[in-house]
Amino acid sequence: MRYRVLMGLVAFVGGVVATGCSSSGSSLFSPPSYPLLKITKVIRDSAPVPAPVPRELAKVLHGPFVVEPGDTLLVQPAELDAPLRLPPDQPVFPDGTIDLGKYGRPVVAGHTAPEIEGIVQAAVKAKDKDAPGVNVRVIGRASKVYYVFGEVNAPGAFPLSGRETVLDALVAAGGLTRRASKDNIVLAKPTSPDGCRLVFPVCWHEIVQLGDTTTNYQVQAGDRIYVPSAGTLEGCSRSGSRNTAARHACGRRCRASAGAGPGMRPTARRPRPGCRRCSCRRVG
């Protein structure tokens, strides 16, 4: 009898080792599909909380829209009954130009809509001095996107409307998968090769369960939201209490920031030595 019980326990442990404890069913010894780099963790943990960036309830207006290749313009005479005829829908080509037919191919990339009106007007006036004014509107904004990668159901690039937060972005990407490490989501800002890396923690549980907007950042063009895979031990801890996750840096720092719940005192986190202007470590 004892032999059978012992063999049953051995078989059970063997099954756990073979498949792992997480809901993903991955092996205990297999690497995660979307790991989080060590340097990413270092920069994330160096970021101040709350970070000095726009967020839900503290959004900012985006700057003037600058046209880039891939966008689409609507070019029309200011007077609709004017004899001037222009191709209405104008895709911006990879070389930054639009096709105005007999009026040429002016370069419009890198300019705003009011500036493009002047450029198109000058091109038309060069051929017809008596031509009326023109109106230019941006009707397709394919050049301004953000990215969501990792353990989401529909990763990819998404058009930016200007109001999105991290929560909006993750919902647009189909939500998190069962394999997602909810305590390690990060938002990375695009930076120059010799610039200071900007990586901020995203506290999923605090955003969706507490309504804490501390890390529900406003998404900007070019932002990358990365959802890493949960490790096997992290998956095992999900079946029990969330004490282990509560001790995680992300959750601890979110709840310790201003506006924390009862019994928690707001604390100021000093950035680690590194790039002074963005409070992160320099990569490389």
C-alpha positions in Angstrom: 0.0 0.0 0.0 2.8 2.4 1.0 4.6 1.5 -2.2 1.6 2.4 -4.3 1.2 5.7 -2.5 4.9 6.5 -3.0 4.8 5.6 -6.7 1.7 7.9 -7.0 3.5 10.8 -5.5 6.5 10.2 -7.7 4.3 10.2 -10.8 2.6 13.4 -9.6 5.9 15.2 -9.1 7.1 14.0 -12.4 4.0 15.4 -14.1 4.6 18.8 -12.5 8.2 18.8 -13.6 7.3 17.8 -17.1 4.6 20.4 -17.6 5.3 23.1 -15.1 2.8 24.7 -12.7 1.7 27.6 -14.9 -1.5 27.6 -16.9 0.6 27.8 -20.0 1.6 24.2 -19.7 5.2 24.9 -20.6 8.0 22.8 -19.2 9.6 23.6 -16.0 13.0 23.8 -17.7 11.9 25.5 -20.9 12.7 29.2 -21.3 9.8 31.7 -21.4 8.6 32.7 -24.9 9.0 36.4 -24.2 11.7 36.9 -21.5 12.5 40.2 -19.9 16.1 41.3 -20.3 18.2 42.0 -17.2 19.1 45.5 -18.4 15.4 46.2 -18.9 14.7 45.2 -15.3 17.5 47.5 -14.1 16.3 50.5 -16.0 12.6 49.8 -15.1 13.5 49.6 -11.4 15.5 52.9 -11.7 12.5 54.8 -13.0 10.9 57.2 -10.5 7.3 56.5 -9.4 5.3 58.4 -10.3 7.2 59.0 -13.5 7.2 62.5 -15.0 5.2 61.5 -18.0 1.5 62.1 -19.0 -1.0 59.5 -17.7 -4.7 58.9 -17.2 -6.3 61.9 -15.5 -3.2 64.0 -16.4 -3.1 63.7 -20.2 -1.5 66.3 -22.4 -2.4 67.4 -26.0 -0.1 66.1 -28.7 1.9 68.6 -30.7 0.9 69.7 -34.3 0.6 66.7 -36.6 3.7 66.4 -38.8 3.0 64.6 -42.1 5.2 61.6 -43.0 5.2 59.0 -45.7 2.2 56.7 -45.5 -0.2 59.5 -44.5 -3.1 60.6 -46.7 -4.1 64.2 -47.5 -7.3 65.7 -48.9 -6.4 68.6 -51.2 -9.4 70.7 -52.4 -9.9 74.3 -53.8 -11.0 76.7 -51.1 -14.0 77.5 -53.3 -15.6 74.3 -54.3 -17.1 75.8 -57.5 -13.7 77.0 -58.6 -12.4 75.7 -62.0 -9.2 74.4 -60.3 -9.0 70.6 -60.4 -6.7 68.6 -58.2 -6.5 64.9 -57.4 -8.4 64.9 -54.0 -6.9 62.0 -52.1 -3.2 62.4 -51.9 -1.1 59.6 -50.4 2.3 60.7 -49.2 4.9 58.6 -51.1 8.0 57.2 -49.6 10.1 60.1 -51.0 7.8 62.5 -49.1 6.0 63.9 -52.1 2.4 64.1 -53.3 1.2 64.0 -56.9 -0.6 67.2 -58.0 -0.7 66.2 -61.7 0.3 69.1 -63.9 1.2 71.1 -60.9 4.1 68.9 -60.0 5.2 66.7 -57.0 6.0 69.0 -54.1 7.7 67.6 -50.9 5.3 67.7 -48.0 6.8 65.2 -45.5 8.0 66.9 -42.4 5.4 69.7 -42.5 2.0 70.4 -40.9 -1.3 70.8 -42.8 -1.2 74.6 -42.7 2.4 74.6 -44.0 1.4 72.1 -46.8 -1.4 74.5 -47.8 1.3 77.1 -48.6 3.4 74.6 -50.4 0.6 73.4 -52.6 -0.6 77.0 -53.2 2.9 78.0 -54.4 3.0 75.0 -56.7 -0.4 75.9 -58.2 0.4 79.6 -58.5 3.6 78.7 -60.4 1.4 77.3 -63.2 -1.8 79.4 -62.8 -1.4 82.8 -61.2 -5.2 83.3 -61.0 -5.8 80.0 -59.2 -7.9 80.2 -56.0 -6.6 79.1 -52.6 -6.5 75.5 -51.5 -7.4 73.6 -48.3 -5.4 70.7 -47.0 -6.7 68.2 -44.5 -5.1 65.0 -43.1 -7.5 62.1 -43.6 -5.1 59.2 -43.0 -2.6 59.1 -40.2 -0.8 55.8 -40.8 2.6 57.2 -39.8 1.8 57.6 -36.1 1.6 54.2 -34.4 2.4 52.5 -31.1 3.4 48.8 -30.6 2.3 46.1 -28.3 4.4 42.9 -28.1 4.7 39.7 -26.0 1.9 37.8 -24.2 -1.1 39.5 -25.8 -3.7 37.9 -28.0 -3.2 40.3 -31.0 0.3 41.9 -31.0 1.2 44.4 -33.6 1.3 48.1 -34.5 -1.8 50.2 -33.8 -2.7 53.7 -35.1 -2.5 56.4 -32.5 -5.6 58.6 -32.1 -4.1 60.7 -29.3 -6.2 59.6 -26.3 -4.8 56.1 -25.6 -3.4 55.0 -22.3 -1.5 51.7 -21.6 -4.8 50.1 -20.6 -6.4 51.2 -23.9 -3.4 49.8 -25.8 -3.5 46.4 -24.1 -7.3 46.1 -24.7 -6.7 47.0 -28.4 -4.2 44.2 -28.5 -6.8 41.7 -27.5 -5.9 41.6 -23.8 -3.3 39.5 -21.9 -2.8 35.8 -22.5 -2.8 33.3 -19.6 1.0 33.1 -19.9 1.4 36.9 -19.3 3.5 38.1 -16.4 1.2 40.8 -15.1 3.8 42.1 -12.6 6.5 42.7 -15.2 4.8 44.7 -18.0 6.9 47.6 -19.2 6.5 50.7 -21.4 9.6 51.6 -23.4 10.0 55.0 -25.1 11.9 55.4 -28.4 15.4 56.9 -27.8 18.4 57.7 -29.9 21.3 55.3 -30.1 23.5 57.3 -27.7 20.6 58.5 -25.6 19.3 57.5 -22.2 16.9 54.6 -22.2 13.4 55.2 -20.9 11.6 52.2 -19.5 8.7 52.5 -17.0 6.9 49.8 -15.0 3.2 49.1 -15.6 1.3 47.8 -12.6 -1.5 45.8 -14.1 -3.3 44.7 -11.0 -3.3 48.3 -9.5 -4.6 49.7 -12.8 -7.5 47.3 -13.3 -8.5 46.4 -9.7 -7.7 49.6 -7.8 -8.2 52.3 -10.5 -4.7 53.5 -9.8 -3.6 55.7 -12.6 0.1 56.0 -11.5 1.4 53.7 -14.2 -1.5 54.0 -16.7 0.6 56.2 -18.9 -0.6 58.1 -21.9 0.7 56.4 -25.1 2.8 58.5 -27.5 3.8 57.8 -31.1 6.5 55.1 -31.2 6.0 53.7 -27.7 6.5 50.0 -27.1 4.5 48.1 -24.6 6.0 44.7 -23.8 4.3 41.9 -21.9 6.8 39.2 -20.9 6.0 35.6 -20.2 5.5 34.4 -16.7 8.1 32.1 -15.3 7.1 28.6 -14.0 7.6 29.6 -10.3 5.5 32.7 -10.9 2.8 30.5 -12.4 2.9 28.2 -9.4 2.4 31.1 -7.0 -0.8 32.1 -8.8 -2.7 29.2 -7.3 -2.1 30.5 -3.8 -2.3 33.9 -2.2 -0.9 36.9 -3.9 1.6 37.7 -1.1 4.6 36.9 -3.4 3.3 39.2 -6.1 2.5 41.9 -3.6 6.2 41.9 -2.7 7.1 42.5 -6.3 8.8 45.8 -7.0 6.1 47.0 -9.4 3.2 46.4 -7.0 5.1 47.6 -4.0 6.2 50.8 -5.6 2.7 51.6 -7.0 1.1 51.1 -3.6 3.8 53.1 -1.9 3.3 56.1 -4.3 1.0 59.0 -3.6 -2.6 58.0 -3.2 -1.8 54.6 -1.7 -4.4 52.8 0.3 -4.9 53.0 4.1 -1.9 52.0 6.1 0.5 52.9 3.3 2.7 56.0 3.5 3.8 57.7 0.3 7.5 57.3 -0.2 9.9 59.0 -2.6 12.2 56.8 -4.6 15.5 58.3 -5.5 16.7 57.4 -9.0 19.9 55.3 -9.3 23.0 56.9 -10.6 23.0 57.2 -14.4 21.6 59.6 -16.9 20.4 62.6 -14.8 17.9 64.0 -17.3 15.8 60.8 -17.5 16.7 58.9 -14.3 17.8 55.7 -15.9 20.9 53.8 -16.5 22.8 54.2 -19.7 22.8 51.1 -21.9 26.1 49.8 -23.3 
